[in-house]
Amino acid sequence: MKKIIVLIMLAGVLLWGCNQTPQKEIKKEIKKIIVKNDDGTTYNMIADTVKYLIPLDKDSASDAPPFFIGFDKVKFISQLVDSVLAGKIKAYDYFDNSVMTIDQIKEQLGIQVDTVFFEDIDSGKMQHKIVVSEFNPDNVRELYVYERWFYSPDKCIFKTEVLGYAPVEYTVKEDQPDGEVTKRILFIVFPDKNNTDLLKQ
């Protein structure tokens, strides 16, 4: 009788084990990319894609690196925005990497054309004027950078490639008495538009 019970239990364990769905082993396929310098140094890609923020303003001696030194931030951001608005380079949306239209970019930058009505003191009549809200490049305080990292095992040195970058604007909430600051990415620029495919992984 004991043997029969043991056999029944053993059969039950075997049946239970057979009915269990085997766990699938998930492996992320990493493309092997190797580059060579002009001097023959070989680099293997070890990271795709690295993302981090770089402050454009060094506020104090206690600021930790990385940060830009001796860099004309306003000139750089102004040239970047002018080039994007002129259609010389494409700007991509941060959330879905789609190409942004000029109207979308202007809205993101806060560039608006409004009609303001006011009463003329002398005549007492209502007048109106066109007011254009301008973008202030000084409000951009950080640069969001996308990089690919390479490493040379022979020389134990690193090499980086900038895939894209995005200006980050700081704004102060007017409805907050404590002057709460919010940050938002305005748009992304990819020097090589094919690099947008890398960010969908």
Secondary structure, DSSP 8 states (H G I E B T S, - for coil): -HHHHHHHHHHHHHHHHHHS-------------EEE-TT--EEEEEEEEEEEEEESS--STT--S---SS--HHHHHHHHHHHHHTTSS--B-TTT--B--HHHHHHHHT-EEEEEEEE-TTT--EEEEEEEE---GGGEEEEEEEEEEEEETTTTEEEEEEEEEEEEEEEE-TT-TT--EEEEE--BB-SSGGGGGGGG-
